[in-house]
Amino acid sequence: MKKIFPFLLIIFCCTTAFAQKQSFDVISYSVPKGWQQKQNEGSVQLLASDKKTNAYIMAIITNASPSNATAIENFNSKWKAAIKDQIQLDGEPTMQPASNENGWDIETGSAIYTDNGAKGNVALLSATGGGQTVSVLIMYNSNQYEKELAAFLNSLELAKPTASQPSNASNSSKASIVGLWCDNHLEISGYYNGYAQYTAGYFRREYNFKADGTYIYRAKNWSTLLNEILFVYEVGTYTVNGNQLTIIPTQGKGGWWGKKDNNTKLWGAFIKASSFKLEKTTYTFEINYYSGIKEHGLYLKTANNTERDGTTGPNGFSFKLYDDGISIIDNPPGFKADAENKSVTATNTKTAQPAISNNNANASNPAVNQLAGIWGQYQNEANTSGYDWREYYFNPDGTYQFLQKNISYLYHNDIIYAYEKGSYQLNGNQLTLSPQSGTVESWTKAGSDKAGKLIKTDKRILEKISYTFTLQYFSGTQKTNLVLQYPTTTQRDGAFSNNNTYKNAWLYSRPFDPNKPSIELPAGTKINFRY
C-alpha cells in the first residue's frame, strides 16, 4: 500500500523487522517489533513510546462501518470527529491525490498538531467501497520510529469490499423498519501522548418501531462537561411509503436531571423541563445489511436539522439494529410515561409468573422448564475497554454451573476466569444455589480479550445463597429477564444491577443463543461446561 501514504513513505526508509501479518476486519497489517496492541470495540490501537525521550507513535485501525457517502465525505466526517474536534491543529489537512486500491476509493490527508506543548504529525487514511468505510489514523511526535512506521504502512492491505456489499432490505414494506435502532457515541476529550482520552460520557439515541405502526423515541446525554443529564422521550405513529418514512409524534417531553455521585448509571433529582418540540418529519430512509460486519444499518435523511435527531450530515442520521431488542437507555427514576399507551409501553412490564410448586424436587417442578438454560449479565468498565461478564447455566437435572470472565485496565493486568458448579432448588419464589466446587484462574492477555498463558489457579470462596427470584418480561425490550434479589452483594454476582422496579437485585438475560455459552473459554482449560 505504498501509494496510500506516499507523503510518509517518501520521508521514511522501508526496511525493518516486524511481526507476522494479522487481520482486523477488512484490513491486514503487521505489528512492528516492540509495539503494543490493544483491541477495543470497533478498533485496534497500536502504540510505541519511549519514556526517556517522550517520543511516541500511535496507529488506530477501525473496522468497516456502513456508509452511503462519497469517499471525500467520509474522510471529512472522520477527520472532524476523530482529529479536528479532539486535538489542536495548526491548519487544515494537506490532501494527497485520490487513489483506488483493490476496489476501495482512498482519500488521505495530514496536518501538524500540538500536544502538551510539542509538535507532532497526524495523518488519516479513509477508504470507501462496497457501501462501507474504514480508516487508519497515524499520530507521532518524533522520527524515532520512522523505520517501524514505514514497515507498518507497507504492510497494510485492504480486502476486496465485495464480500461486505450491502443487501438492501425491502423499503416498500413497513415490516422492514420494525425493530430497535440505536446510536451510541462515547465522549472523547482529546488525545494525550497518542492515547484517545475517553471520558465516562456518552450520547445515546434510539427508535423503537413497532409492528402496529407506533414508535418510541428516547435520547440520553450524559456528558462530563455538563452538570445535568438530558433525557428526551417521544411517542407517536409512523407511515412508510416506498423509501419515505414519516414520523408523526403525538406526545413527548424532554428534561434535565441531576447527576448522582458522578456515576453514569445513576440519576439525581429532576431539575427542569427542556425546550423540546414535536416535529412531524418525513425522511428518505434506507436499510442495508452488511455481511462483512454482520450488521443492519438504518439511514434517515432529511433536508433540515431536526429537534429530535440534531444536526444532519452527509450520511444523514445512522442507527444500528439491536437484534436482541434490549434498550441501551434507562428511564429516570419516577419517570411517568403518560404519553404511552399499553401497546407501545417501554417501561411497563408484566411478570412471567413461574409455575412454582412447594416441593423441593426439581424434577417435578414446572418452573425448572422456565429457568433452565443460560442467563448472562454484561457490564463495561468505565473509561476503558474492560468488561465483566457472568453467566449461569441451569440444567434441567437440578445442577448449575457459573462462569465469569473479567478484564480490567484499572485494577489488574490479567484476565480472570471464575468457575463454579453445584446444585439448585426451587421453593416458591426462592432459588437456592448450593455450590460444590469452584476455582479462579488468572491468565495473561494475548491481544485484545484473548487468554494467553495460565498464570495461577486459586480456590474459589463458595457461597450458598437463597435468592428471591422472578422471571420478568419487559415489553420495551420484548425479553424475559431472570431477576435475583438478595439483601447484600455476593461474590458470585458482584455489584447490583438495579433498575427502577427492583432494588438489591441482579438482572440476567438470555444470550443470543440460549443453548450456547457466550463466554469463550481459554484454550487448554480443564473446566468443562455443558447444558
N, C-alpha and C positions, 0 to 999 in steps of 0.2 A: 504493500500500500504506500509506496514512496510518494505517489502523486497526491495523496490525501493531505499530508502535512509537509509540503515542499519547503515552506518558509522555515521550518525547523530542521529538516534534513540537510538543507544547504549549509547550515551552521555546524552540524554535528557530524563526526565520522560515524561509520556504521558497523564497527566490529567490536563485539564484546560477548561475554558468555551470558546465557540466560537459561531458564528452566524449561522443562518440557512444555509443549504447547497445550493449552486447555481452552475451553469454550465457556462463554456466558451468553445464553440465549443465541442470538444470530451472529455474535462477534467471537472470533477465536483470537488468542493472543498468547504471548509468552511473558512470564514474570521474570524480570531481571534478578540476578542473584543478590540477596540481601534486602530485597523489597518485601514489605509486609502486605498481606492481602486480607481484606475483610469484606465479607458479603453482607449487604443489607437488603431490606425489602425493595426490590426493583433496581438494584445497582450493585456493582462490585467496586471497591476502592483499593487502589494500590498506592503505597506510600513508602518513601525512604527519607530519613532525616539524619542529621549529624549534630549532636548536642554541642560539640566543640565549636563548630563554625556557624551554627544556626541555619545551615543550608537545609532545604527540603525540596521534595518534588512529589506531586500527587497526580494520579490519574483516576478518573471516575468513568466507568463504563455503565451505561444504563441498558435496561432490557428494552425490547421493542414495545412500543405502545401504539394503539390505534390512532390514525390521523388521516384526514382527507384534505389537509392543507398542502400547499406547494412546498418545495424544498427550502426556499428562502424564507417563507413564512414560518416554517418550523425552526429554522436557525434563529430568526429574530425573536421568536417566542422563548426558546430555550436560553438564548443569550440574556434576555431581560430577566427571566425568572432565576436562573442559576448563577449569573455573573453580575450584571449591571445593578440589580436590586440588592446584592449581597456584599460587594466589595467596592472599594474606592478606585475607580478607573481614571486614567489620565486623558482619555478621549474615546472616541467611537472605535469599533473594531476595524482593523485593516483586513479587507476581504481578499481572498485569492480567487482566481478564475474557477467557475463552477466546473465540476467534472462528473463522470459516471463510472461507477465501479461495480461490476457484477450485477447490474440491474438496479443499482441504487444511485440516486441523484445526490451528489455530495456538495455541501457548502461548508467552507472553513473560514475562520477569522481569528485574529489575535489582537491583543492590546497589552499595554503596560498598566500595572496596578501598584498600589501602595499598601503594604501590610506591616503594621506595627512599626512604621517609620522607614521601612526598607522597600525598595522597588522589586518588582517581580514581573513575570510574564504569564499570561493566561491565554490559552488557545482552545477553540471549540470546533469540533467536527460534528456536523449534523447530517445524517443520511436519511433519505426518504425513498421508500419504494414499497410497492405491494399494499398500499393503504396503511402504512405504518411508518414510524420514525424511531431512530435510535441515535445516540450521541456518545461522544468521547470528549471529556474535558481534561485539560492538562494545566497544571499550575506549578511553577517552580521559581525560586528566587536566587538561583546560582547555577553556573555552568559546571558545577562539581559532578553532576550526574549526566553529563552530555552523552557519554558512550552508551550508558544503560538506556537513556531515553531514545536514542537513535535505534537501538536494537528493538526496543518495545514498539516503536512506531512501524518499523519494518515488518514486525511480526503480525500486525493487525490484518485480519481478513474478515470480510463480510460474506455470509452465506447468501445464496440467491433468495430473493424475497418471495419467490413463487409459492413456497410451502406455507407461507403465512398470509396469502391473499385473503381478503375478507369475503365471506359469503353473505350477501345481503339477505336479511330476513324479509318476509313479505310485508312491505309497508302499507299494503292496502287492507290488511286485516288488523282490526283493533287488538286482537289477541297477541299480536307480535310485540306490543309495547307493555303488556301486563307483566308486572313484577316490581321488585325493589331495585331502584337505580341510585347509586351513591357516588358522591365525590368527596374525597378525604385528602386535604392538604395539610402537611406538617409545617409548622412555623420555623423559619431559619433566620438567625440573627446575623449571619455572615460567615466568613471563613477566617480561621486563625492558624497560622503555621501549616496551611494546607488542609486543615480539617474543617469540614462543614460543621457549623455550630447550631445544632438543632436545639430548639427550646422545648419546653413541655407543651407549647401551644399548638392548636390545630384549628382548622376551619372546615366544617362538615356541612354538606347539603344532601338531601335525598328526596326522591319522588317515589311514592308507592302507588303505582297504577293498579287499580282493582279491576277484576273482570266485569263488574257490574257498571262500569263507566264512571266511577268515582275515584278520587285520588286524595292522598295526604302528602303534603309537603312540609318538611321540617328542616331547620338550619340551626346550627350551634357554632358560635365563635368563642373559643377560649384562647385569648391572646395574652402573652406575658407583658405586653405593652399597655394593657388596659386593666383597670381595677374591677371591671364588671364583665359578666358573661352575657352575650347576646343570644337570645333564643327566639326563633320565629316558628310559627305554626299556622298552617293554612289547609283548608279542605274545600272541595268543590267537585265539579264534574269535568269530563274531557270528552272530546269527539275527535275521530280520525277520519280524514278524507284524503285518500291517496297518501302523499307524503306530507300532508299538512296536519299538525296536531294543534288543536285549540283547547286551551285551558281556561275554564270559567270558574273562578273562585266564588264561593258563596259566603264563607266567613273565614276570618283569620286574625291573628294578632301577633305582635312582637313585644318583647320586654327585656329589660336589663335586670340581671340578678347579681347579687354579691358573690364573691368567692369565699370559700371556707378553707382555712389552713393552707391556702395557696395550692390546693390539691385539685388536679384536673378532673377527678372523678366525683368531687363533692360540690354541692350547691350551698350558697348562702341564702340570705333572705331576698325576697322580691324588692326591687328598688323603685322602678317606674316603667311605664309603658314606652315603647319606641314608636316612632312615626312610620308605621308600616302600612302601605297602601295595597289594596286589592286591585290587580290588573288583569283584565281579560287579554290574553296574548295568544297569537297564532304563530307557531313555529314551523319551519321546514325541518323535518326530522329524518334521521337515517339510523338504522340499526345494522351493525356489522358483527360478524363472528370472525375472530382472528385465530386460526387454527394453530399458529406458531406459539401464541401465548395462552391459548385456550380460554379466551375471554370474549364476552359480548360488550360492545361499546354503543352507547346511545349519544347521538349528537343533536342538539337543539340549536337552530339558527334563527335569529330574528334581526331585523334591520336596526333596532334600537336597544339600548340598555334597558333592563327591567329591574324593578324593585326586588323582585323575587330572586333573580339569578345574578345580578350585579352587572359588571362591565363585560360586554361581549368582545370576543377576539376573533382572529382569522378562522379558528376552528369552531366558533360558537361556544356553546356550553357542553361539556362532555361528562358522561357518567358511566360507571361500570356496573354491570348486573351482578348483584349478590344472590347467587343461586340458592343459598340456604335461607334467604328471606329474613336474616337476622339484622335488625337495625343497628347502626353504629352511633345513634343519637339517643340519649335518655331524656325523658321529660323532667322538668324541675319538680321538686317535692311540692305536693299540694296543687299541682297544676291541674286545672279543670278544663277538659276538652269539651266545653259547652257546644262548640260548633260541630262536633261529630255526631253522626247517628250510629246506631249499633252496627250497621253493616260495614262501616269503614273504620271502626274504632281501632286505635293503635295502643291505647293504654288499658282499656277494659279487658279483663281476662276471664276465662271460665276454667274452673278446676276440673281436670280429668280425674274424677274421684276413683281411686284404686278400689277394686273389689277385694276387700280385706276380710279374711276370716280371723277368728280369735284363737286359732291354734297355732302352734309353732312349726308345724310340719310344712316346710316349703313345698314339698311335692304336691300337697293338696290345696295349696293357696293360689287362687286365681291371679292375685296381684303379681306373682312371680312372672307371669307372662308379659305383664306391662313393664316390669322393672328389668327383665333380662335383656342383655345387650351391652353396648358400650356407651358411656356418658363421659363427656370431656369438658374441660374448663381451660381457657387460654387467656393469659394476661401478659401484656407488653411491659417491659421495664422502661420507666420514664427516661426520655432523653437519649436512649441507646437502642440498639437493635436486639437487645437481650429479651428473653421471654421466660415465662414459667408455664409449663404445660402439664396438666394432670388428667388422668383417665381412669375410670372404674370399668371393670369387666365383670358383669354379673352373669353367672352361668345358671341355667335352669335347675341344676342339681343342688343349688344352695351354697355353692362355693363362689368366691370372688377373687379377683386379682386387681392390684392397683399399681399404676406406673406413673412416674413423674420424671420430667426432663427439665432441667433448669440451666439456663445460660445467662450469666451476668457479666456486665462490663464495669460494674461499680463495686462489687463485693468479693468476687473471686475470679480466678483465671481459668478454672476448669469447667468442664461440662459435668453436671451432677445428674446421675440417674438414681432414682429410689424405686425399689421393688417391694411388693408386699402381697401375700396371699393368705387366705383364711376362709372362714365360713360366714354366712349371714342368715339372719332370721327376721321374719316379719310378724308383727303382732299389732293389729290395728294400724295406727299411723306411726308406729315405732319400727325403725330399721336398726338392728343391732349388728355391728361388724365385730367379729372375733378373729383377729389376726393370729396366724400360726407361725409365720416366719417372714423375714424381711431383711434386705441388705441395702446399703448405699454405696454406689460406685463413683469414683472420680476419674474422669478421662481427660486427656489433653484435647485441645481444639485442633482440628485439621481443616483449615479453610474457614468456611462460614460457621455452620452449625453441625458439622460432621464430627463424630468422635474419632480421635486418633488412637492413642495407646492408653491402656488401663493403668492408672497410677496406683490406686489402692481400693480396697473393699472394706467397709465397716459394717457392723451390725446395726440394724435399724431399731429405734425405740418403737415398741408395739403398743398401740392404744386400743383398748376395747371401748367402743363408743356406741351409745344408743341415741340415734338421731330421731327427731320428728321429721317425717318426710312427706312430701306432696308431689304428685305429678301434675304440673300446672301447664295448661295450654294458653299461649299468648297469641291472640288473634292478630296483633300487629306484625309479628314475625311468622305466624302460622306454624309455630313449632311448639312441641311439648318439652318442658324442662323438668329435670329432677331437682327438687329443692330440698336441701338438707339443712336443718336447723339444730343448733346446739348453743348453750349459754356462753361458751368460751371458744376461742380459736383452737384448732388442733394442728398437730404436726403434719398430719396426712393432707388436710385441706388448705392449710395456710390462712391468709387473710380473708375476711368475709367479702363476698361479692354481693353486698346488699343492693336491693333496688327499692322502689317506692312502696312495694307491697310487703316484702319480707325483710326483717331485721335479724341480725346474728345468723346469717344464712349464706349458703353457697349454692350457686346455680350451675348445674351441669346440663349440657345439651348434647343431642345426638351428633356424631360426626357425619361427614358426607356419606360414608358407607357405614351403616350401623353395625355391620358384621365384620369390619376390618379396622384394626388399630391404626390410628393416625400418627402415633409416635414411632419413628423408625429406631429400632434397637441397634446398638453399635455392633459392628462385625466382631465375632468372637465371644460375645456374651454367652454365659451359660444359663441365662434365665429364659425359660420357655413360657410364652403366653398363649392362651387358647380361648376361644369362645365358640 
